[in-house]
Amino acid sequence: MSNGNKPQQLRVLQEEHRERIAATLKINRMIDHYNDVPGVNMSATQLKAGEILLKKILPDLKQIEHGGKIEASVTIIASADDLNL
């Protein structure tokens, strides 16, 4: 039995990959501009567009809140040599 939707799904996946790669390239360019890499210049309009893009794709960390209980256990293994005994 053949899946007739497979070529369509592949095209959609390929387009998503292209969009992610393009977004990554834009982010890397903004980082290079921020780090003052020679030859990387961006106009104010490009920077504003990048800012808007970042706000769309990255979560606003100010709005993330942990409401659960944090539990952890720690085990310390030491020898007499470690304790200078």
C-alpha positions, 0 to 999 in steps of 0.5 A: 500500500502506497502513501499518496501524501508522502511527496506532499509531506516531503515538500512541506518538510523541505520548505520548513527546513529552508525557512529554518536555514534562512532564519538561522542565517539572518540571526547569524548575520545579526550576531556578526553585526553585534560583534562588529565583524568587519564587512557586516553592516546592517541598516536600521530597518534590517535590525528592526526587522530582525528584532521583530523576527526574533520576537516571533520565533524566540520565547519571551523569557520574562513570561516563562514562570516555573510553578512546580516544586524543584526537588534534587538530591546530591551524593558526595563521595569522598575518600580520606585523602580528599578530606586531608585525614 
